């Protein structure tokens, strides 16, 4: 915004003294020019006042427009502002956000509870887009290297979210290891334990990296007799989430079968 001081400098001319000085003082500082009639000077003084008021109104309008833009700016970053030019992923084109409640109620989830054919199928479907093709130009922009697909069309890749889901699936299997690995040898047992520890650390780092700033409230937890036991967090707070269907559709469109023996170029 242009400062009013600018207009003070431009308009404080001796020909229009009343622009800058209160009545009664201007005449002492800027005496009238000889040969100029009172009528002429009155016209000039009036013209100067008009200019000053126009400048003042213009500045006020400019200020109000800036304030309107400032207060109408969304408090939650838009899709564009969340993206950072210093970070790149080919999946950015599939990203859109929504506010969604997250409750963590295991009883209603097909991904939780004691293992079953249904829960295993649900988990397999959830991570169906885990192994994907990354095109050569995308890999170059990422500055990464990977195993090349045999037909030369791209490279093997995995999105971070699918790595996280894979790790949660692994931890679930470790939690129910008597069901999934009933006959594991000591070596197999130790290998799976090492994998579970890796997954735990990966999820920890990923959680700290994402830094979910959702605020959840608390409530009193009661025992079976209705007595207050302790405070506990409430479920269902709104989280800022990606639209999962969009992202997983994008990933599945690039899905490759890692178990295909002819998928990758040999070493």
N, C-alpha and C positions, 0 to 999 in steps of 0.2 A: 504494500500500500504506500502511496506517496504521502510524505509527511505534510501536515498543515504548515510546517515551517517554510516549506518551499513556496507556498502561496504567500506567506508573510513577506518573503524576500521579493517576490515578483510584484506584489500589489502595493507595497509600501513606497509608492512613488510620491514625490512632492506634489504632483498635480492632483492626487486623490488622497489627501492626508487622512480623511476620516475612516479609511479602510483599516488603518492600523492603530489609531489613537482614539480614546473616548472623547465625547463632545466636551468642548471647553479647553482641551489641551492642544488640539491639533493646530489651532491658529498660532500659538506661541512657538511651535516647532517648525511649522511649514506656513509662513506668511503667504498671503495671496500674491500672485503675480500681478504686476502693474498692467493696466490695459485690459484686464479680464473682468467682465461684468459679474455681478453676484449671481445672475441667472445662469450664466455659463458655468460658473464654478459649482453651483448647486446641481446642475445636470451631471457634471463630471463626478461629483461626490456620490450622487445617486447611482450612477453607472458602476462606480467602484464597489458600492455596497452589494449591488446585484451580482457582480463577478465573485465577490467573497462568498456570498451565500450559495452560488452555484458550485464553487469549489468545495464548500463544506458538505453540501448534499451529495456530491459525487463521491467524496471520501466515505461518507456514512453508508452509501449504497454498496460500495466496494467492500467495506467492513462486514456488512450484513451478509453479503454473498459468500464471503470466506467463512463466516461463522456457520452458515447453513450447510456448506459443504463439509466442514469439520464435524458437526454434530450428526450429520446423516451418514457419515462413514460407518460401516458395520463394525461392531465390537469384535466379532469373530472373523478371522482372516478369510478372505475369499479363496477359491481354488487357485487363482493366479498368484495371490500373495503368499500362499503356503509354499508354492513351488519355488525352488531356489536355483538360480542360474549356475551355482557352483556344484550342484548335484544333478545327476542325470540317471534316468531309468527309462527303458523303452515302454514300460507299463504306465508312464505318466499320462498317456493319452486315454487310459481307461479309468482314471481316477476322478471320482466325484464324491462329495461328502454329504452326510446327513447326521442329524442328531437322533440317537437311538438309545433306549433304556437297556442297561445291562444288569441282569439280576443274579446270575450265578446260581440259580436254583437247580440243583442236580437232579431232583426227583422228576422233573419234567423234560429232561434232556436225553435224547437218544444217544448222546456221546458219553454219557456217564452211567454209573451203576455197574453191577457185576457183568462180566463179559458174556456176550451172546452173539449169535450169528447176525442178528439185526444191528447190534452196536458196531460190530466189526465191518459190516457192509457200509454203515453210515460213515465211519472213519475213512474207509477206502475211497468213498465218493467225495468226501471233503477235500482230500489231498490229490484228487485226480489230476490236477494241473501242475503237479510239482516239478516235473521235468519238461522243460520247454526249449524251443529253438530260438537262439539269438542270432539275428542276421549279421553278416560281416561288418557292415557299416556301423551297426549298433555296438558291436563288440569293440570296434576301433574307438568309438566315442567314449565307451566305458573305460578304456585304458586297461582292460583286463585280458587275460588269456584263458582258454578253456579247451576241452577236447573237441575236435572237429567232427562234424557229422559226415558220414561216408560219401554222400552225394555232393558235397562241397557247397551246400546252400546255407550253412550256418554252423553254429557251435552250441554245445550243451550248456544250459543255464538253469538256475532255480531262483525264484523270487524269495526274498527274506521271510515273508509271511508263511510260505510253505515250509521253509526250514523250521520255523517255530512250531507249526502244526505237526510236522514230522516228529519233532522232539517231544511235544506233549503226548503224541501217540506212543512214543517209546517209553516215556515215563509211566503212562497208564499201564502198558504191558509189564513194566518192572514192578509196578504196584501190585499187579495180579500175576506175578511171575509163577506162582504155583499152578495157575491155570494155563499160561502160555508156554512155560518152560519146565514142565514137570520132570523131564528126564535129562535136564541139562548137565553136562559134565562140569567139573570144577573149572576147566579152561573156558567153556562156553559161559558159565555163570559169571566169571570174572570179566570176560569181554563185554557182556551185557551190562554189568555194573559200571564199567568204565564208560560205556556209551551213555548210560543214564546220567552219570556225573557230568559228562560233556554237555548233554542236553540241558541239565539244570543250570549250568553256568551260562550257556548260550541264551537261555530265556531270561536269566537275570540281567545280562548285559543288554539284551534287546529291550527289556522293560525300562531300564534306566535311559537307554537311548531315546525311546519314544516319549518318555516323560508325560504320561497321561495326566492332565491337570483337572480332570473331573473332580468335583467336590461332592462327597457323599455325607449324608447326615448320620446321626446315631439314634438308637432307641434302647430301651431297657430290655434285656433278655430275662425271661421268666422260666422257672423250672416247672416240672409237672404239677406241682402244688400251687402254682400261680405266684410263687414268691420271686422277688427280684433277685437275680443272680449277679449280673454284671451288664455294663453297656456294650452294645454291639453295633456294627455298622448296618445301616439300612440298605436294602436292595433297590434296584431300579433307577438309579441316578442316570440322567442323560449324559451320554458320551458322544464325543465328536468322532464319527466312524466313517470309513470308506463304504461306499455302496458295494457290498461284497459280490452281489450277482454280476455287476459290471466287470469287476476285476477278475473273478473266476472264469467268466465267459471269455475274456481276453486271453487268460492263461491257457484254457482248454483249446482255444483255437490254434495254439502253437505247440500243443502237447506232442511229445515224442515218447516212444516206448523204450525205456532204458534196458529192458530185458530182451530186446531184439539183438541177437548176436551180430547182426550186420549193420547196426545203427552207426557205430563210430569207426573212424579210420584207425587202423591198428597203430600201435606205438612205433 
